[in-house]
Amino acid sequence: MEYSRPAKIDLHIHTTASDGTLSPADVVARAVKLGLKAIAITDHDTVAGSNAALQAGIPAALEFLTGVEISAAPPSFYPGPGSFHLLGYAVDLENPILNQTLEKLQQARKNRNPEILNRLEKLGFFLTQDEIHRQVGTGQLGRPHIAQLLVKKQVVSSIDEAFEKLLGNGKPAYVDKYRVPCDRTIETIHKAGGIAVLAHPGLLSVKDSEMEPLFEKLKKMGLQGVEVYYPEHTTDQTRLFAELAQRHGLLLTGGSDFHGTIQPEIEMGSGKGDLSVPYELYEKLIRLIFQ
């Protein structure tokens, strides 16, 4: 007797519209080839990837959600530095409030890049924006692309090393950028008709014992879900986040954070090989969208 494999989804995917290496159309084609039943394109601070995928056409075999990943400023009760990443699902791609917010964030990225290159030059590493643009094409230029060029020029051996030694928070070439306050980011997602979900909580500078009060406070701000299934979450973290999300009435979601060849060890739908996000989570998300 043959048994069909359980349907899988991936709700965290990046394309060439931000810092991925596959075009939106190629992402859709790969998802179909891999047998995924539903995906969401969640490019950083832009809905261009979702737009392009819809314009290219979504095959009948694949269900599709518009999406975005927004870099928000941490709320006042969060003890760590850096960004809070919030995923917005089923957002209206034409919503003016959302698009004005994203344009401001995109401009902040553009303003930061020359300063990063200046700092690298002072460290003895000479990169130009033209070199990076030739590599990126029409997508947003960001730190991952600068890291790629540093690898190409053999300044570092990997993208991870580029961030660990030069581009990461607190490193010599790091430059901070404008972020939308966390509560306003959640509100913006809501105004665009979307569902606000906290991305990869396991990457936050929060002890597992401090996660429950964090989830509680974020829910009061309007958070509706938590990305429980994620390649960098340990088995214990996945179990903990699932328990806390269920306890506090938050949706469970998951995704690979697929970027293509920038992170070749991460495959769409399966992460590092052991990720499996069940289709039933997508069904629950859809019910909340249309309730």
C-alpha positions as CSV (number, residue, x, y, z in Angstrom):
1,M,0.0,0.0,0.0
2,E,1.3,3.5,-0.9
3,Y,1.0,6.3,1.6
4,S,1.0,9.9,0.4
5,R,3.4,12.3,2.1
6,P,1.8,14.9,4.3
7,A,1.3,18.3,2.5
8,K,3.9,20.8,3.4
9,I,4.0,24.6,3.2
10,D,6.7,27.4,3.5
11,L,5.6,30.8,4.7
12,H,9.0,32.5,4.8
13,I,10.7,32.9,1.4
14,H,12.8,35.7,-0.1
15,T,13.4,36.5,-3.8
16,T,15.5,38.9,-5.9
17,A,13.1,41.6,-4.8
18,S,15.1,41.8,-1.6
19,D,18.1,39.6,-0.7
20,G,17.2,36.2,-2.3
21,T,18.8,34.9,-5.5
22,L,15.7,33.4,-7.2
23,S,13.2,35.6,-9.0
24,P,9.6,35.4,-7.8
25,A,8.6,33.3,-10.8
26,D,11.5,30.9,-10.1
27,V,10.5,30.6,-6.5
28,V,7.0,29.6,-7.5
29,A,8.3,27.1,-10.0
30,R,10.7,25.6,-7.4
31,A,7.9,25.3,-4.8
32,V,5.8,23.4,-7.3
33,K,8.7,21.1,-8.2
34,L,9.3,20.4,-4.5
35,G,5.7,19.5,-4.0
36,L,4.8,22.3,-1.6
37,K,1.1,23.0,-1.3
38,A,1.2,26.6,-0.1
39,I,3.8,29.4,0.1
40,A,4.2,33.0,1.0
41,I,6.8,35.4,-0.4
42,T,8.0,37.6,2.4
43,D,10.7,39.9,1.1
44,H,12.4,42.4,3.4
45,D,10.6,45.7,3.5
46,T,9.0,45.3,0.1
47,V,5.9,43.6,-1.5
48,A,7.5,43.7,-5.0
49,G,8.2,39.9,-4.8
50,S,4.6,39.1,-4.1
51,N,3.5,41.5,-6.8
52,A,5.8,39.9,-9.4
53,A,4.7,36.4,-8.5
54,L,1.0,37.2,-8.9
55,Q,1.7,38.9,-12.2
56,A,3.7,35.9,-13.5
57,G,0.8,33.6,-12.4
58,I,0.3,31.1,-9.7
59,P,-0.2,27.5,-10.8
60,A,-3.4,25.8,-9.7
61,A,-1.3,23.2,-7.8
62,L,0.0,25.9,-5.4
63,E,-1.7,28.1,-2.9
64,F,-0.2,31.5,-2.4
65,L,-0.2,34.3,0.2
66,T,1.1,37.8,-0.3
67,G,3.6,38.7,2.4
68,V,6.3,40.9,3.7
69,E,9.0,40.9,6.4
70,I,9.3,44.2,8.1
71,S,12.3,45.3,10.2
72,A,10.8,46.9,13.3
73,A,12.4,48.7,16.2
74,P,12.3,46.6,19.3
75,P,9.6,47.4,21.8
76,S,10.6,49.2,25.0
77,F,10.3,46.0,27.1
78,Y,12.7,44.0,24.8
79,P,16.2,43.8,26.4
80,G,18.3,43.3,23.3
81,P,19.6,45.3,20.3
82,G,18.9,45.0,16.6
83,S,15.6,44.5,14.7
84,F,12.3,42.8,15.6
85,H,11.2,41.0,12.4
86,L,7.5,40.9,11.8
87,L,5.9,39.0,9.0
88,G,2.7,40.3,7.4
89,Y,0.5,37.8,5.6
90,A,-2.3,38.4,3.1
91,V,-1.5,42.1,3.0
92,D,-3.2,44.3,0.4
93,L,-0.3,45.1,-2.0
94,E,-1.8,48.4,-3.0
95,N,-2.5,49.7,0.6
96,P,-1.1,53.3,0.7
97,I,-0.1,53.2,4.4
98,L,1.8,50.0,4.0
99,N,3.6,51.2,0.8
100,Q,4.5,54.5,2.4
101,T,6.0,52.7,5.3
102,L,8.0,50.3,3.1
103,E,9.3,53.1,0.9
104,K,10.7,54.8,4.0
105,L,12.4,51.6,5.1
106,Q,13.8,51.0,1.6
107,Q,15.2,54.6,1.6
108,A,16.8,53.9,5.0
109,R,18.6,50.8,3.5
110,K,19.8,52.9,0.5
111,N,21.1,55.6,2.8
112,R,23.0,53.1,5.0
113,N,24.9,51.3,2.2
114,P,27.3,54.1,1.3
115,E,28.3,54.4,4.9
116,I,29.0,50.7,5.2
117,L,31.2,50.9,2.1
118,N,33.0,53.9,3.6
119,R,33.7,51.9,6.8
120,L,34.9,48.9,4.8
121,E,37.3,51.2,2.8
122,K,38.7,52.6,6.0
123,L,39.4,49.0,7.0
124,G,41.2,48.4,3.7
125,F,38.5,46.7,1.8
126,F,37.5,48.5,-1.4
127,L,34.0,47.8,-2.8
128,T,31.9,50.0,-5.0
129,Q,28.1,50.3,-5.3
130,D,28.4,49.7,-9.0
131,E,30.1,46.3,-8.3
132,I,27.3,45.3,-5.9
133,H,24.5,46.5,-8.3
134,R,26.0,44.4,-11.1
135,Q,25.7,41.4,-8.8
136,V,22.2,42.3,-7.4
137,G,20.4,43.5,-10.5
138,T,17.2,45.2,-9.8
139,G,16.7,44.1,-6.3
140,Q,17.3,46.0,-3.1
141,L,20.9,46.4,-2.2
142,G,21.6,45.3,1.4
143,R,24.2,43.8,3.7
144,P,23.8,40.2,2.4
145,H,24.8,41.5,-1.1
146,I,27.8,43.3,0.4
147,A,28.7,40.1,2.2
148,Q,28.5,38.2,-1.1
149,L,31.0,40.6,-2.8
150,L,33.4,40.3,0.2
151,V,33.3,36.5,-0.3
152,K,33.9,36.9,-4.1
153,K,36.9,39.2,-3.4
154,Q,38.2,36.6,-0.9
155,V,38.1,39.1,2.0
156,V,36.2,36.4,3.9
157,S,35.4,32.8,3.2
158,S,31.7,32.9,3.8
159,I,28.7,35.2,4.2
160,D,28.4,34.1,7.9
161,E,32.1,35.2,8.4
162,A,31.4,38.5,6.7
163,F,28.7,39.2,9.3
164,E,30.6,37.8,12.2
165,K,33.7,39.9,11.5
166,L,32.5,43.0,9.7
167,L,28.8,43.6,9.0
168,G,27.0,42.3,12.1
169,N,25.7,44.5,14.9
170,G,28.6,45.9,16.8
171,K,31.2,44.9,14.2
172,P,33.5,47.5,12.5
173,A,31.5,48.1,9.4
174,Y,28.0,47.9,11.0
175,V,25.8,50.9,10.4
176,D,22.4,51.2,12.1
177,K,19.3,52.2,10.2
178,Y,15.8,53.6,10.8
179,R,13.2,51.1,11.9
180,V,9.4,51.5,12.4
181,P,8.3,51.2,16.0
182,C,7.1,47.6,16.7
183,D,3.5,48.7,17.7
184,R,3.2,50.8,14.5
185,T,4.5,48.0,12.4
186,I,1.8,45.7,13.7
187,E,-0.8,48.4,13.2
188,T,0.4,49.0,9.6
189,I,0.1,45.3,8.8
190,H,-3.5,45.3,10.2
191,K,-4.4,48.4,8.2
192,A,-3.3,46.6,5.1
193,G,-5.7,43.8,5.9
194,G,-2.9,41.4,7.0
195,I,-2.0,39.1,9.8
196,A,1.0,40.1,12.0
197,V,3.4,37.3,13.0
198,L,6.6,37.4,15.0
199,A,9.4,35.9,12.8
200,H,12.0,33.4,14.2
201,P,11.7,34.2,18.0
202,G,14.6,31.8,18.7
203,L,17.0,34.4,17.1
204,L,16.0,37.1,19.6
205,S,18.2,38.0,22.5
206,V,15.7,36.6,25.0
207,K,16.1,33.6,27.3
208,D,13.5,30.9,26.7
209,S,12.3,31.5,30.2
210,E,11.4,35.1,29.2
211,M,9.5,34.2,26.1
212,E,6.0,33.9,27.7
213,P,5.9,37.5,29.0
214,L,7.2,38.7,25.6
215,F,4.5,36.9,23.7
216,E,1.9,38.2,26.1
217,K,3.0,41.8,25.7
218,L,3.2,41.5,21.9
219,K,-0.3,40.0,21.7
220,K,-1.6,43.1,23.6
221,M,0.0,45.1,20.8
222,G,-1.9,43.2,18.2
223,L,0.4,40.3,17.3
224,Q,-1.6,37.4,16.0
225,G,0.9,34.6,15.4
226,V,4.4,33.2,16.0
227,E,6.8,31.6,13.6
228,V,7.3,28.4,15.6
229,Y,8.8,26.1,12.8
230,Y,12.1,27.6,11.7
231,P,15.5,25.9,10.7
232,E,17.5,27.6,13.5
233,H,15.1,26.6,16.3
234,T,16.1,23.7,18.4
235,T,13.6,20.9,19.1
236,D,13.1,22.2,22.6
237,Q,12.5,25.8,21.3
238,T,10.0,24.6,18.7
239,R,8.1,22.7,21.4
240,L,8.2,25.7,23.8
241,F,7.1,28.2,21.2
242,A,4.2,25.9,20.1
243,E,3.0,25.5,23.7
244,L,3.2,29.3,24.4
245,A,1.5,30.2,21.2
246,Q,-1.4,27.8,21.8
247,R,-1.7,28.9,25.4
248,H,-2.1,32.5,24.4
249,G,-4.3,32.0,21.4
250,L,-1.6,32.9,18.8
251,L,-1.4,31.2,15.4
252,L,1.5,28.9,14.7
253,T,3.3,29.4,11.5
254,G,6.6,28.3,9.9
255,G,9.0,28.7,7.1
256,S,12.5,28.1,5.9
257,D,13.7,31.7,5.4
258,F,14.8,30.6,2.0
259,H,17.3,32.9,0.2
260,G,18.7,30.7,-2.5
261,T,22.4,30.5,-3.0
262,I,23.1,33.1,-0.3
263,Q,22.3,30.3,2.1
264,P,22.8,27.1,0.1
265,E,22.3,24.9,3.1
266,I,18.6,26.1,3.4
267,E,16.1,24.5,1.0
268,M,12.6,25.8,0.4
269,G,10.1,23.8,2.4
270,S,12.6,21.6,4.3
271,G,15.2,24.0,5.7
272,K,18.3,22.0,6.5
273,G,16.5,18.8,5.8
274,D,14.4,18.4,9.0
275,L,11.9,21.2,8.7
276,S,8.3,20.2,8.0
277,V,5.5,22.8,8.3
278,P,2.1,21.1,8.2
279,Y,-0.6,22.4,5.8
280,E,-3.1,22.6,8.6
281,L,-1.3,25.7,9.9
282,Y,-2.0,27.4,6.6
283,E,-5.7,26.4,6.8
284,K,-5.9,28.0,10.3
285,L,-4.2,31.2,9.0
286,I,-6.7,31.3,6.1
287,R,-9.7,30.9,8.5
288,L,-8.4,33.9,10.5
289,I,-8.0,36.0,7.4
290,F,-11.5,35.4,6.2
291,Q,-13.4,35.3,9.6
